[in-house]
């Protein structure tokens, strides 16, 4: 498998306000259109970030974008919209939804922290997985971000051993089909395929 592995330590993450100003996100990795400010929201192609939701409130309008989200700390997050609820109550259970939906968060068990993968649906296809220890995932030719949100994670990418300290991430640029096996720890794997 032809891959390039790039460590993403927490000190490389970028902090910035939510689009609606209601909180702060910590970007783990991202990509923007040429000439766009990578610290802004205009021209975003994709973004993987971590954020705390400490009180109920409206979600940012991200019309034209797809959102994939998973709770990583706490439990009981529900997003309420005109057509019903989006259930994010269970940790490490990714959910996909339209970023343009008008949504308001409800916190049933207090504050939570979430990981968000946001992609311009005209330019990207994306997935967010939460593999169990011992599980093997197929890696397609794409950008993959392996993130250890809490505890340390050990994994194997093809024949390459990976050890991530809690809070760290690893970018995997895969040029051919391959596999990733998480040996220990809870991780999230974001996959971004440019159209």
C-alpha positions in Angstrom: 0.0 0.0 0.0 1.3 3.4 -1.0 0.6 5.8 1.9 2.0 8.9 3.5 1.6 9.3 7.3 1.7 12.8 8.8 1.4 13.3 12.6 -1.1 15.9 13.7 -0.2 16.9 17.3 -2.7 19.0 19.4 -0.4 22.1 19.1 -1.0 22.1 15.4 -4.8 22.3 15.8 -6.4 25.7 15.1 -9.0 27.2 17.5 -11.7 29.5 16.1 -15.3 30.6 16.8 -18.2 28.6 15.5 -19.8 30.2 12.4 -22.7 31.4 14.5 -20.4 32.6 17.3 -21.9 30.3 19.9 -18.8 28.4 20.9 -15.2 27.5 19.8 -14.0 24.6 17.6 -10.5 23.1 17.5 -9.7 22.1 14.0 -7.7 18.9 13.7 -7.3 19.1 9.9 -8.9 20.9 7.1 -8.7 22.1 3.5 -9.9 25.3 1.8 -10.3 26.6 -1.7 -7.3 28.5 -3.1 -7.1 32.0 -1.8 -9.6 31.3 1.1 -8.7 32.1 4.7 -8.2 28.7 6.3 -9.2 30.2 9.6 -12.5 31.3 8.2 -15.7 29.6 7.1 -15.9 30.9 3.5 -14.2 28.6 1.0 -14.1 25.6 3.3 -13.8 22.3 1.4 -13.6 20.0 4.4 -12.9 20.3 8.1 -12.4 17.8 11.0 -12.7 19.4 14.4 -13.5 18.9 18.1 -15.8 21.1 20.1 -17.6 21.3 23.4 -21.3 21.9 23.6 -21.9 23.2 27.1 -25.4 24.6 26.8 -28.4 24.1 24.4 -28.5 26.4 21.4 -28.8 26.7 17.7 -26.4 25.0 15.3 -24.6 27.0 12.6 -26.2 27.1 9.2 -23.8 25.2 6.9 -26.0 25.0 3.8 -24.3 23.0 1.0 -22.3 21.0 3.5 -22.7 17.5 4.9 -22.0 17.0 8.6 -20.9 13.8 10.3 -20.7 13.9 14.0 -20.0 11.8 17.1 -20.0 12.4 20.8 -16.7 11.6 22.4 -17.2 12.9 26.0 -20.5 12.7 27.8 -23.8 11.5 26.4 -27.3 12.6 25.8 -27.0 15.0 22.8 -30.1 15.4 20.7 -30.5 17.8 17.8 -34.1 19.0 17.3 -35.4 20.2 13.9 -38.7 20.8 12.2 -38.8 17.2 10.8 -37.8 15.5 14.1 -34.8 14.6 16.2 -31.2 13.6 15.3 -30.1 11.2 17.9 -26.5 11.6 19.1 -27.2 10.2 22.6 -24.7 7.3 22.4 -20.9 8.1 22.4 -18.8 6.9 19.5 -21.8 6.5 17.3 -21.4 8.7 14.2 -24.4 10.3 12.6 -24.7 12.0 9.2 -27.0 14.9 8.4 -27.5 17.9 6.2 -25.5 20.9 7.5 -28.3 23.3 6.2 -31.0 21.9 8.5 -32.1 24.4 11.2 -31.3 22.6 14.4 -31.2 23.3 18.1 -29.2 21.1 20.5 -30.7 19.5 23.6 -28.4 18.2 26.4 -30.1 15.5 28.4 -27.1 14.6 30.6 -25.1 17.9 30.7 -22.3 19.2 28.5 -20.7 17.0 25.8 -17.8 17.1 23.5 -18.1 16.1 19.8 -16.0 15.5 16.7 -17.4 17.1 13.5 -16.5 16.2 10.0 -17.9 18.9 7.7 -17.5 18.5 3.9 -18.7 20.5 0.8 -20.9 17.9 -0.7 -20.2 19.2 -4.2 -16.5 18.6 -3.8 -16.2 15.6 -1.4 -17.6 12.3 -0.2 -16.9 11.5 3.4 -17.3 9.0 6.1 -16.7 8.9 9.9 -16.2 5.6 11.6 -15.6 4.6 15.3 -13.9 1.2 15.1 -13.9 -1.1 18.1 -10.5 -2.4 19.3 -9.6 -5.4 17.1 -11.7 -4.2 14.1 -10.2 -3.8 10.7 -11.4 -1.1 8.3 -10.8 -0.9 4.5 -8.8 2.1 3.4 -9.8 3.4 0.0 -7.6 5.9 -2.0 -8.4 9.1 0.0 -7.4 11.3 2.9 -7.9 9.6 6.2 -7.6 11.1 9.7 -7.1 8.7 12.6 -7.9 10.6 15.9 -7.4 9.4 19.5 -9.8 11.8 21.3 -9.1 10.4 24.8 -7.0 7.4 25.6 -3.9 6.2 23.7 -4.6 4.3 20.5 -2.4 1.6 18.8 -3.2 0.5 15.3 -1.6 -1.0 12.2 -1.8 0.6 8.7 -0.8 -2.2 6.4 2.6 -3.2 7.8 3.1 0.1 9.6 2.6 0.2 13.4 0.9 3.3 14.7 0.9 4.6 18.3 -1.1 7.7 19.1 -1.1 9.5 22.4 -4.5 10.6 23.6 -5.5 13.9 21.9 -3.3 13.3 18.9 -4.2 12.5 15.3 -2.5 11.0 12.2 -3.2 12.0 8.6 -3.0 9.0 6.2 -2.9 9.9 2.5 -3.6 6.5 0.8 -3.0 6.2 -2.9 -4.2 2.6 -3.1 -6.6 0.3 -1.3 -5.4 -0.9 2.0 -6.5 -1.6 5.6 -6.3 -0.1 9.1 -6.6 -2.3 12.2 -7.2 -0.6 15.6 -5.5 -2.8 18.1 -6.3 -0.9 21.3 -8.1 2.3 22.4 -11.1 4.2 21.1 -10.5 6.1 17.9 -12.3 7.9 15.2 -11.4 7.5 11.5 -12.5 10.3 9.1 -12.3 9.6 5.4 -12.4 12.4 2.8 -12.6 11.6 -0.9 -12.3 14.5 -3.3 -14.7 14.3 -6.3 
